[in-house]
Amino acid sequence: MNAEGIYSSYADDPDFAEMLPFFVDGLAEMRVTIKELAQAKDFDSVRREAHKIRGSAGGYGFSGLSDLAGSLEESCKNSPQDEAMILRTVEEMLDYLEKVRA
């Protein structure tokens, strides 16, 4: 794993200083959920989780995470039969989530 973290574009904004740690802490649970859903091949539920992350990540200044979640959401929605592609995108997102910092 890359030693460098991924930080919010709002990391220096005092209005977000208290909220960012709560958001980032919640990502650990989302990561576990997505991993379990992907292992169960429940791609419709993966899509719903990705949709939630897509919206909230953007609002907290994590545009890269929002974009990646959007890609995962679209893959699940438009290509549910392409399991290999979805699982690759899931792995990419899981790796990314490990690097997000408050």
Sequence and secondary structure as in RCSB ss.txt:
>XXXX:A:sequence
MNAEGIYSSYADDPDFAEMLPFFVDGLAEMRVTIKELAQAKDFDSVRREAHKIRGSAGGYGFSGLSDLAGSLEES
CKNSPQDEAMILRTVEEMLDYLEKVRA
>XXXX:A:secstr
  SS EE TTTT TTTTTTHHHHHHHHHHHHHHHHHHHHTT HHHHHHHHHHHHHHHHHTT HHHHHHHHHHHHH
HHH TT HHHHHHHHHHHHHHHHHEE 
